[in-house]
Amino acid sequence: MKRNTKNQKVKIRYLRWTCKAVFLILFILPVAYVPPGREWPVPYAPVNSIFPGNKQPFLFLPLVQSPCSVWLNGWCNVGFGEWLACPLGGIQSLVTLRVEWRLIVPTIVAVLLVLLIIILLGNVFCGWICPVGTIIDSFDKGVELFSPKLEAKRAERANAEAQGTCKDRKSLLCKACPIMRALSAKGGTTASGVLALAVVGSAALRFNVFCTICPIGITTRGLFHLKATRYLTGIINNIIIELYMIPVIAVILSLRERRFWCKKLCPVGALLNITASANPFIKIKIKDDKCVMKGCPQTCEDYRLDYCAVCRLEDTRKCEKACPVGVKLVEGVGLNKCTKCMECYITCDHNAIQVKLMK
């Protein structure tokens, strides 16, 4: 029975990574979402430099679909409920007051459709779809496999931060310092602040402020990102090659902490987490009678004595360590950030985690 359960858990992990790989290929490769029914060649956009001395484009990239804007019924065929839009990108576009009047209602419908999916399923985008999240997860897995010393330092740092202690309080990377204290604030305060600044800044400057530097848009040549850089540079469909350093930095930040960008800074994730607070389906719940971190399970031979704590020392909250977004599962804190990746369910050796279809 336990063997079958373990095999089922492994299959869930393989399914998730397969799904992430498929979406990564669709969003990153030039063949991604080739417009159906459209004659070749596909329109191309030049990749230029931000420096005025470089007038010739470095290369040309095809304008294809991306997570920022995905049409369900043909390319550029915008209608009611016929396309999906990044909620943050759509909101920024609307507050700029530069959306064509005929596209206002379809844009609102497209944004609400995505938010409805998040309300029903939870923040599955960050755990199963986001291409930048997939790249960061792959980078984290590479560090874990090929750099055990660095992984040990990350684990030690995470434990110190969880306990509120730090060996080097003079370091800017220490949680006790103002910068890291702000980034480590509960509830994703910094990411929520970036979200607010993106919306207010877009309304004030009248272009999609965050889309200009969004790692997802830059990595996938997102259409909202192209619109933002057009207002910034004055060149239609311009892509600036220096901007590719932004997704690189988002990945490198994981050297400090797993999914640092996703947990601490990403406003798209912050918006989806806020929306996912209303999610009634696919809920993760701990079974108190089986969780070793909540006491001695009734199934344990030493249950009546409750003196053996070896299992707790061995477990040390494996479920929370496996969580890519840092949900405090044992205490039930931050469950709105759950990306439904099921890593906590897969990692738990005591079958103490239950996946409920409804609250």
N, C-alpha and C positions, 0 to 999 in steps of 0.2 A: 504493500500500500504506500509506504513512504517512498519507495523507489519510483512508483508511478507518478506520485505527486512531484517528485524532484524532476522527472522527465518533462512533465507538463510545464513546470516553471522555466526550465531551460528553453522549451519551445517558445514560450512567451518572449523571452529575451531575444531569441533568434528572429522572431517575427518582427519585433520592434526595430532591431538593427537593419533588417531587410527593408522595412518600410522607410526608415531614415535614409538608407542608401539609394533607394529608388527616387525619393523626392530630391535628394542631393543631385543625382544625375539629371533629373528633369529640370531643375532650377539652374544648374551651373553650366551644363554643356550647351553649345550653340544650337543643338537640335531641339532644345527644350521647347515644348508647346509650339511647334511650327504651326502657323495659322492655317486652319482647315479651309479648303476651298479658295485659297489665295494663290494667285499665279506667282511663279518664281521670276526674278529673285526676291528673296526676303529683304526688306529695307535694312540698310546698315548704318551704324553711327560711328563717327570718327573718335578715336581715343587720342586726345591731345594732352599737352603739358600745361601746367598753370603758369609756367615761365614764358614771358612774351617772346623770347628769343627763338623758341621752338615753334615754328609756324606750321610745319608739316605734321600730319597725324602719325602716331607711332604704328597704329594698326586700325583695322575696322572690325567692329563686332556687330553681329546681327541683332536687330531689335526683336526680341522674343518675349514670351510671357514670363512672369516672375511671381514670387509671393506677394509683391506689392499690388499687383493688379492682374487677376486671372479671369478671362472671359470664358463663360460656359457655352456660348453660342456663337463662335466665330471671333475672329480678331477685329477689334475696334467696333464691334457691333453691340453698342451699349443699349440696353433696354431694361424694362422692369424685371428685376430678379434674374437677369441673364449673366451677371458677372459677380465676382467676389473682389473685395478690395481690402487692403490692410487697414484695419480700423484707425490706427494712428495716422497713417498717410491720408486717409479719407477725411478725417476730422481736420487735419492741418489744411487740406485743400479747401474745405468748406469755410473755415474761418478766415482764409485769405480774401474771400469774396471775389475770387477770380474764376470760379467755376462757371461755365456757360449755363445760362438759365435752363436750357433743355436737359442738362445733365445733373442738375441739383437733386431732383427726386431719385433718379436711378442711383446716384452716388450714395445717398442716404440709405436706400434700400440695400445696396451692396454691402455697406458697412454694418447695418443692422443684421443682415443675413449671417455674416461672420460671427458677430457677437451672440447671435442666437445659438449658433453651433457651440460656442464656448460655454454658454449657459447650460446647454443640455449635456455636453460631454466633459466639460472642464477644460483646463488649459492644455489640450492635447497638442496644440501647435508647437509649443516649446519642447515637448518630450518626444514627439513622433514625426514632426514635419520640418521644423526650422533648419535650413541648410547651415547657417552659422553655428547653431547649437550642435549639429552633427559633427562639424569640423572641430569644434571645441571639445566635444566628448571624445572624438578620435585622438586628439592631441593629449587629453588627460589619460586615456588608456595607454598611449604610447609612453608617457612619462611613468606610469605605473609599471609597465612591463620592462622598459629599457633603462630606466634611471631610478633604481630603488632608493638611492640616497636622497634624491630630490623628493621622491614620493614620501619618504620617512619624515623629511622636514615639513612637507605640507601637512601630513597627518599630525605631527607634533604641534605645529602652529594652530591647526584647527582645534585640537584638544585644549591648548592653552587659551584660545579665544572663547571656547565653550565654557571653560571654568573661570573666565575673567582674569586670568593671570598672564604674565608675559615676562620673559627673562630680560629682554632688552627694551626698556621703556624709553630709551633715547632714540630708537630707530623710528623713522617715518612710517615703517610698515607695522609698527606695534599698535595693537588695538587700543592701548591707553592714550595714544596720541590723537589730537582732534580730527585729523584727516581720516584715519582708519576707524575711529569711533563713529564718525558720520557714515562711512561706507558700511559699517557693520551694524547699523541701527536696525532695530526690530521692525518687521513689516515692510522692508524694502523702501525706507524713507528716501534714500538718495535717488533710487530709480523713479519713485513717484515725483520727486522734485524735478528730475530731468523731463518727465512727462508733462508736468505743468509748464515748465519753461518752453518746451517745444510748442505747445498749443498757444501760449501767450505770445511767444516770439513770432510764430507764424501769422497771428492776427496783426501784430504791430508792424512787421516787416513785409507782410503780404507775399510771402513765398514759403514753401515747405521747409522750415528751418532744419528740423532733425533729419528729414529725408536726404538732405545734402550730405550728411555725414553718417547715415545709417549703414552699419556693416552689412545688413541683409540686402539692402538696395544696391549697394556698391558691388557686393559679391555676385549678385544675380543680374546686374544691369537693370534694376527695377525701373518701371516707367514713372513712378512718383519721384524716384531719385533723379531721373533724366529731366523731369519738369523742374525740380528744385535747382539743379545745376544750370538750367537754361536761364532762370531768373538771376542766378548769381553771376554767370559769365556773359550772358547776352547771346550765346551761341545755341541754336536749336539742336536738341538731341546730342549735346556735347558730353563726353565722359572724360574726366581728368584723371590721368594715370596716377598722380600722386595720392589720390584719394584711396587707392587700394592699400595704402599703409594702415588705414583705419581698421579694416577687418583683421589685418595681421596683428595689430596691437591688441584687439579684442581677444585674439587667441592667446597671445603671449602673456596676457594678464593672468592666465590660468596657472602660470608658474608660481604665483603667489597663493592661489586657492582655486580649487576645482570650480569651474564655471563662474569665475569671478565676474565677468561681464554680465552674464545672464542673471545672476543673483543680486548684484549690487548696482548696476548702472543701466540696464536695458529698459527703456520706457515702453517698448512694445510689450515686453513681458509683464511690466507693471500694470499696463492697461488690461491685459488679458487676465491677470491675477485678480484685479478688482472685479471684472466681469464674472470670473469663475466663482466668486464668493456666493453667487446665487445658484450654483450648480447643485441639482438634487440627485444626480445619477453618478454611478461608478465611484462610490465613496470607500476610502480606505479606513478601516477601523481595527483597533487592537483588542484582542481577547484578553481581558485582564487575568483570567484564570490560567492562561498559558504563557504569558509574557514573563520571562525570567527577570526582567528589569523592574517589574512591579511587585516582585515577591517570589515566593516559591510556588511553582505550578502544582496543581492538585495531582497531576500525573507523575510527579517526581516521587521516588521512593522515600525521600527524606522530607516529604511535605509536612508531616506532623511535627517534626523536630525543628524545621526551618533554621538550621544552623549552617548548612553547607552553602557557600556562596561561590563555589568554583565556576558554575555555569554562568553566573553574572560577570565574573572576571574574564571568562572566555568570550562572552558575547559583546560586552562593552558597547551596547547600542549599535549593533551591526546595521540595523535597519536605517538609522539616522545617518550613519557614515556612508551608506550606499545611495542615499537620496541626493540627486544632483543639484537640487535647489535648497537643501538645508532645512527641510521641514522637521520640526521637533515632534516626531510622531508619538513618542512615549507620553509626553505631556499634552499632546493634541494641539500644539501651537503652530500656526502658519499653514493649516491644511488648505487654505485657499490658493496657495502657491503650488499645490500638487499638480504635476504634469502627467499623471497617469502612466508613468514609465514602468511601474510595477517592480522596480528594483528592490524596494523594501520587502515586498511579498516574496520575491524570488530568494532574497538573501537570508531571511529568517529561518533558522534551523529548527524552530520549535512550533512552526505552523500557528504562530500567535497572531498573524495578521490576516484579516478577513477582507475580501473585496465584495462590498455590497452593491447591488445594482441600483438600489434606491436608499434614501435616508431611513 
